[in-house]
């Protein structure tokens, strides 16, 4: 299965690598060019036992890719995971700026049969806007 993982923080990188290790073709996307370059060289920015070896093994096998091209990775993906950061805003609420930026950029590229999975910390009640923005694809929220 072809999977796009948007966000290469702890959640996105670990989840994407595990999906690749299960035999899926995974493209991990991030806006941070330096981070993508390091990941492509096998330099892992976080510590998780065995992760570095899994990243290198799956990248070498052609199942795990890293890019800044959101459009290219989403186009044709069966499943798109949103694992972008949702830091606290000054008022304590979740700052969803990165999430909505990703949604706006990827929506036109989604396959009509793609499933979008929100793996970011998104407060309840935000999915109606999401459904309007990405009406062509079903949405699943993971907690």
Secondary structure, DSSP 8 states (H G I E B T S, - for coil): -EEEEE--SHHHHHHHHHHHHTT-EEEEE-S-HHHHHHHHTT--SS--TTHHHHHHHHHHTTSEEEES-HHHHHTT-SEEEE-----B-TTSSB--HHHHHHHHHHGGG--TT-EEEE-S---TT-HHHHHHHTTTSEEEE--
